[in-house]
Amino acid sequence: MYAVITSGSKQFTVKVGDTLKLESLAAETGSTVNFDQVLMVANGDKVQLGKPYVKGAKVTATVVEHGRHKKILIMKFRRRKHHQKQMGHRQNYTEVKINEILV
């Protein structure tokens, strides 16, 4: 059984036991988070599609940790002008573990 959920304007395919790194959520470590925006639920050959969301479907997850991704380096460079600029970015994330998928 798997489901497609929306979190942080991105879509994720999840199964029970999966761990995901989502955009930052305002939840404490160890707390339970519910995702009500379920786009699709599939159980074997039985597939339920939402318009836009499946009614009554919910995915429950536990917050494992909060952290920051690896640094991404951004380099701006103009050839033959002796001009270069370097910046970095680290995105915050919340790691969650999927506990159950309810339909």
MDTraj code that builds the backbone (N, CA, C; nanometers):
import mdtraj as md
import numpy as np

residues = "MET TYR ALA VAL ILE THR SER GLY SER LYS GLN PHE THR VAL LYS VAL GLY ASP THR LEU LYS LEU GLU SER LEU ALA ALA GLU THR GLY SER THR VAL ASN PHE ASP GLN VAL LEU MET VAL ALA ASN GLY ASP LYS VAL GLN LEU GLY LYS PRO TYR VAL LYS GLY ALA LYS VAL THR ALA THR VAL VAL GLU HIS GLY ARG HIS LYS LYS ILE LEU ILE MET LYS PHE ARG ARG ARG LYS HIS HIS GLN LYS GLN MET GLY HIS ARG GLN ASN TYR THR GLU VAL LYS ILE ASN GLU ILE LEU VAL".split()
xyz = np.array([
    [0.0851, -0.1179, 0.0000],
    [0.0000, 0.0000, 0.0000],
    [0.0889, 0.1231, 0.0000],
    [0.0560, 0.2185, -0.0861],
    [0.1299, 0.3442, -0.0891],
    [0.0338, 0.4583, -0.1188],
    [0.0844, 0.5805, -0.0928],
    [0.0027, 0.7002, -0.1130],
    [0.0903, 0.8116, -0.1685],
    [0.0247, 0.9085, -0.2311],
    [0.0929, 1.0288, -0.2785],
    [0.0382, 1.1459, -0.1977],
    [0.1282, 1.2160, -0.1266],
    [0.0864, 1.3272, -0.0405],
    [0.1502, 1.4566, -0.0895],
    [0.0959, 1.5680, -0.0417],
    [0.1506, 1.7000, -0.0705],
    [0.2007, 1.7619, 0.0585],
    [0.3239, 1.8125, 0.0546],
    [0.3803, 1.8834, 0.1696],
    [0.4800, 1.9861, 0.1180],
    [0.4616, 2.1117, 0.1581],
    [0.5531, 2.2168, 0.1144],
    [0.5503, 2.2378, -0.0356],
    [0.4332, 2.2280, -0.0973],
    [0.4093, 2.2438, -0.2404],
    [0.4878, 2.1429, -0.3248],
    [0.5230, 2.0290, -0.2655],
    [0.5873, 1.9196, -0.3381],
    [0.5075, 1.7925, -0.3146],
    [0.5175, 1.6976, -0.4067],
    [0.4456, 1.5714, -0.3945],
    [0.5443, 1.4594, -0.3625],
    [0.5035, 1.3689, -0.2731],
    [0.5876, 1.2587, -0.2305],
    [0.5089, 1.1286, -0.2355],
    [0.5718, 1.0222, -0.2831],
    [0.5144, 0.8883, -0.2785],
    [0.5657, 0.8222, -0.1517],
    [0.4738, 0.7759, -0.0652],
    [0.5137, 0.7223, 0.0649],
    [0.4543, 0.5838, 0.0863],
    [0.5297, 0.5026, 0.1606],
    [0.4842, 0.3728, 0.2078],
    [0.5081, 0.3694, 0.3580],
    [0.4447, 0.2769, 0.4266],
    [0.4642, 0.2642, 0.5713],
    [0.6089, 0.2241, 0.5974],
    [0.6745, 0.2971, 0.6891],
    [0.8134, 0.2695, 0.7240],
    [0.9139, 0.3582, 0.6525],
    [0.8727, 0.4346, 0.5529],
    [0.9630, 0.5249, 0.4806],
    [1.0021, 0.6432, 0.5678],
    [1.1208, 0.6986, 0.5435],
    [1.1615, 0.8245, 0.6056],
    [1.1796, 0.9266, 0.4942],
    [1.1298, 1.0482, 0.5192],
    [1.1354, 1.1561, 0.4211],
    [1.1993, 1.2788, 0.4819],
    [1.2670, 1.3572, 0.3986],
    [1.3164, 1.4874, 0.4401],
    [1.2291, 1.5921, 0.3721],
    [1.1386, 1.6511, 0.4494],
    [1.0443, 1.7506, 0.3995],
    [1.0941, 1.8894, 0.4327],
    [1.0296, 1.9904, 0.3746],
    [1.0604, 2.1269, 0.4144],
    [1.0190, 2.1457, 0.5592],
    [1.0786, 2.2427, 0.6268],
    [1.0603, 2.2607, 0.7711],
    [0.9147, 2.2629, 0.8140],
    [0.8828, 2.1826, 0.9144],
    [0.7498, 2.1799, 0.9746],
    [0.7598, 2.2322, 1.1162],
    [0.6556, 2.3000, 1.1620],
    [0.6538, 2.3525, 1.2993],
    [0.6008, 2.2433, 1.3915],
    [0.6856, 2.1459, 1.4232],
    [0.6479, 2.0359, 1.5111],
    [0.7704, 1.9932, 1.5906],
    [0.7472, 1.9494, 1.7128],
    [0.8560, 1.9054, 1.8000],
    [0.9061, 1.7674, 1.7567],
    [1.0310, 1.7377, 1.7891],
    [1.0864, 1.6059, 1.7621],
    [1.0130, 1.5020, 1.8457],
    [0.9699, 1.3944, 1.7826],
    [0.8962, 1.2892, 1.8507],
    [0.7457, 1.3049, 1.8439],
    [0.6975, 1.4181, 1.7969],
    [0.5523, 1.4392, 1.7891],
    [0.4964, 1.3763, 1.6615],
    [0.3646, 1.3653, 1.6564],
    [0.2962, 1.3050, 1.5424],
    [0.2420, 1.4140, 1.4507],
    [0.2583, 1.3937, 1.3208],
    [0.2119, 1.4883, 1.2197],
    [0.1147, 1.4147, 1.1282],
    [0.0022, 1.4795, 1.0958],
    [-0.0964, 1.4221, 1.0047],
    [-0.0939, 1.4981, 0.8732],
    [-0.0946, 1.4242, 0.7622],
    [-0.1020, 1.4832, 0.6291],
    [-0.2397, 1.4511, 0.5729],
    [-0.3239, 1.5542, 0.5591],
    [-0.4604, 1.5361, 0.5094],
    [-0.4698, 1.5525, 0.3584],
    [-0.3682, 1.6128, 0.2982],
    [-0.3704, 1.6366, 0.1541],
    [-0.3137, 1.5143, 0.0813],
    [-0.3974, 1.4119, 0.0686],
    [-0.3592, 1.2868, 0.0030],
    [-0.4174, 1.2888, -0.1383],
    [-0.3310, 1.2815, -0.2383],
    [-0.3739, 1.2890, -0.3778],
    [-0.4174, 1.1533, -0.4326],
    [-0.3531, 1.0453, -0.3855],
    [-0.3823, 0.9130, -0.4379],
    [-0.3481, 0.8077, -0.3338],
    [-0.4276, 0.7014, -0.3280],
    [-0.4005, 0.5867, -0.2419],
    [-0.4129, 0.4619, -0.3277],
    [-0.3105, 0.3760, -0.3224],
    [-0.3129, 0.2516, -0.3998],
    [-0.2895, 0.1343, -0.3052],
    [-0.3748, 0.0334, -0.3172],
    [-0.3619, -0.0890, -0.2381],
    [-0.3747, -0.2058, -0.3353],
    [-0.2606, -0.2540, -0.3849],
    [-0.2626, -0.3589, -0.4857],
    [-0.3175, -0.3053, -0.6164],
    [-0.4257, -0.3679, -0.6666],
    [-0.4887, -0.3230, -0.7910],
    [-0.5927, -0.2147, -0.7681],
    [-0.6293, -0.1919, -0.6423],
    [-0.7313, -0.0915, -0.6097],
    [-0.6645, 0.0448, -0.5925],
    [-0.7004, 0.1399, -0.6796],
    [-0.6401, 0.2734, -0.6783],
    [-0.7517, 0.3758, -0.6603],
    [-0.7319, 0.4671, -0.5643],
    [-0.8271, 0.5762, -0.5419],
    [-0.7588, 0.7075, -0.5757],
    [-0.8173, 0.7815, -0.6684],
    [-0.7662, 0.9127, -0.7052],
    [-0.8559, 1.0197, -0.6459],
    [-0.7965, 1.1299, -0.6031],
    [-0.8741, 1.2391, -0.5450],
    [-0.9046, 1.3459, -0.6468],
    [-1.0025, 1.4288, -0.6134],
    [-1.0393, 1.5428, -0.6978],
    [-1.0454, 1.6685, -0.6145],
    [-0.9443, 1.7344, -0.5710],
    [-0.8030, 1.7014, -0.5879],
    [-0.7513, 1.6061, -0.4798],
    [-0.8225, 1.5922, -0.3652],
    [-0.7746, 1.5072, -0.2565],
    [-0.8723, 1.3930, -0.2320],
    [-0.8208, 1.2811, -0.1814],
    [-0.9041, 1.1664, -0.1478],
    [-0.9768, 1.1975, -0.0172],
    [-1.1110, 1.1853, -0.0176],
    [-1.1891, 1.2172, 0.1016],
    [-1.1655, 1.1127, 0.2098],
    [-1.1381, 1.1596, 0.3313],
    [-1.1210, 1.0706, 0.4459],
    [-0.9853, 1.0042, 0.4545],
    [-0.8972, 1.0273, 0.3586],
    [-0.7640, 0.9661, 0.3622],
    [-0.6694, 1.0519, 0.4457],
    [-0.5810, 0.9844, 0.5177],
    [-0.4878, 1.0552, 0.6048],
    [-0.3610, 0.9722, 0.6178],
    [-0.2468, 1.0393, 0.6221],
    [-0.1183, 0.9739, 0.6443],
    [-0.0616, 1.0273, 0.7748],
    [-0.0233, 0.9363, 0.8639],
    [0.0300, 0.9733, 0.9943],
    [0.1804, 0.9470, 0.9962],
    [0.2564, 1.0440, 1.0492],
    [0.4020, 1.0319, 1.0536],
    [0.4540, 1.0844, 1.1871],
    [0.5734, 1.0413, 1.2236],
    [0.6412, 1.0865, 1.3449],
    [0.7639, 1.1675, 1.3052],
    [0.7847, 1.2811, 1.3721],
    [0.8999, 1.3664, 1.3436],
    [1.0232, 1.3027, 1.4062],
    [1.1238, 1.2737, 1.3231],
    [1.2474, 1.2115, 1.3707],
    [1.3476, 1.3176, 1.4142],
    [1.3719, 1.4167, 1.3272],
    [1.4683, 1.5222, 1.3607],
    [1.4494, 1.6428, 1.2695],
    [1.5083, 1.7537, 1.3117],
    [1.5170, 1.8749, 1.2304],
    [1.6642, 1.8941, 1.1964],
    [1.6920, 1.9451, 1.0784],
    [1.8318, 1.9647, 1.0411],
    [1.8444, 2.0569, 0.9221],
    [1.9647, 2.0561, 0.8653],
    [1.9935, 2.1379, 0.7474],
    [2.0652, 2.0523, 0.6443],
    [2.0299, 2.0719, 0.5186],
    [2.0918, 1.9966, 0.4102],
    [2.2365, 2.0389, 0.3910],
    [2.3066, 1.9660, 0.3035],
    [2.4416, 2.0016, 0.2659],
    [2.4431, 2.1370, 0.1953],
    [2.5529, 2.2081, 0.2068],
    [2.5619, 2.3406, 0.1459],
    [2.5730, 2.3308, -0.0062],
    [2.4944, 2.4148, -0.0728],
    [2.5000, 2.4269, -0.2185],
    [2.5751, 2.5558, -0.2486],
    [2.6776, 2.5482, -0.3310],
    [2.7557, 2.6660, -0.3668],
    [2.7024, 2.7247, -0.4964],
    [2.6839, 2.8568, -0.4942],
    [2.6380, 2.9306, -0.6113],
    [2.7525, 3.0204, -0.6545],
    [2.7944, 3.0078, -0.7795],
    [2.9067, 3.0858, -0.8293],
    [2.8592, 3.1707, -0.9461],
    [2.8755, 3.3013, -0.9345],
    [2.8444, 3.3922, -1.0448],
    [2.9777, 3.4426, -1.0991],
    [2.9925, 3.4351, -1.2296],
    [3.1223, 3.4614, -1.2902],
    [3.1020, 3.5306, -1.4245],
    [3.1805, 3.6357, -1.4482],
    [3.1771, 3.7025, -1.5788],
    [3.3161, 3.6893, -1.6402],
    [3.3177, 3.6307, -1.7561],
    [3.4468, 3.6043, -1.8183],
    [3.5149, 3.7331, -1.8631],
    [3.6452, 3.7368, -1.8517],
    [3.7324, 3.8471, -1.8946],
    [3.7063, 3.9786, -1.8216],
    [3.6329, 3.9779, -1.7096],
    [3.6003, 4.1027, -1.6411],
    [3.6581, 4.1080, -1.5000],
    [3.7288, 4.0059, -1.4557],
    [3.7813, 3.9966, -1.3199],
    [3.6698, 4.0141, -1.2172],
    [3.5561, 3.9503, -1.2456],
    [3.4423, 3.9598, -1.1539],
    [3.3917, 3.8190, -1.1252],
    [3.3900, 3.7857, -0.9980],
    [3.3281, 3.6598, -0.9578],
    [3.2703, 3.6763, -0.8181],
    [3.1615, 3.6049, -0.7930],
    [3.0915, 3.6156, -0.6658],
    [3.0482, 3.4758, -0.6255],
    [3.0746, 3.4397, -0.5007],
    [3.0394, 3.3068, -0.4526],
    [2.9457, 3.3192, -0.3335],
    [2.8360, 3.2407, -0.3371],
    [2.7405, 3.2390, -0.2282],
    [2.7093, 3.0941, -0.1945],
    [2.6527, 3.0721, -0.0772],
    [2.6120, 2.9381, -0.0379],
    [2.4705, 2.9392, 0.0169],
    [2.4085, 2.8208, 0.0169],
    [2.2721, 2.8088, 0.0679],
    [2.2557, 2.6737, 0.1350],
    [2.1943, 2.6723, 0.2528],
    [2.1601, 2.5478, 0.3222],
    [2.0129, 2.5534, 0.3567],
    [1.9368, 2.4566, 0.3059],
    [1.7931, 2.4517, 0.3276],
    [1.7625, 2.3739, 0.4554],
    [1.6685, 2.4255, 0.5359],
    [1.6237, 2.3536, 0.6546],
    [1.5314, 2.2399, 0.6135],
    [1.5320, 2.1316, 0.6923],
    [1.4427, 2.0207, 0.6636],
    [1.3915, 1.9588, 0.7934],
    [1.2844, 1.8833, 0.7814],
    [1.2301, 1.8030, 0.8903],
    [1.2221, 1.6603, 0.8396],
    [1.2860, 1.5690, 0.9110],
    [1.2824, 1.4288, 0.8722],
    [1.1684, 1.3596, 0.9456],
    [1.0815, 1.2927, 0.8698],
    [0.9657, 1.2242, 0.9278],
    [0.9668, 1.0779, 0.8869],
    [0.9084, 0.9937, 0.9725],
    [0.8929, 0.8508, 0.9442],
    [0.7443, 0.8208, 0.9327],
    [0.7032, 0.7581, 0.8244],
    [0.5628, 0.7295, 0.7978],
    [0.5191, 0.6106, 0.8841],
    [0.4119, 0.6310, 0.9626],
    [0.3610, 0.5265, 1.0518],
    [0.2465, 0.4486, 0.9898],
    [0.1462, 0.5186, 0.9374],
    [0.0309, 0.4487, 0.8808],
    [-0.0381, 0.5315, 0.7750],
    [-0.1083, 0.4605, 0.6868],
    [-0.1879, 0.5234, 0.5822],
    [-0.3323, 0.4809, 0.6053],
    [-0.4195, 0.5784, 0.6338],
    [-0.5594, 0.5506, 0.6616],
    [-0.6464, 0.5959, 0.5457],
    [-0.7452, 0.5139, 0.5088],
    [-0.8357, 0.5493, 0.3998],
    [-0.9749, 0.5661, 0.4553],
])
top = md.Topology()
chain = top.add_chain()
for i, resn in enumerate(residues, 1):
    res = top.add_residue(resn, chain, resSeq=i)
    for name in ("N", "CA", "C"):
        top.add_atom(name, md.element.get_by_symbol(name[0]), res)
traj = md.Trajectory(xyz[None], top)
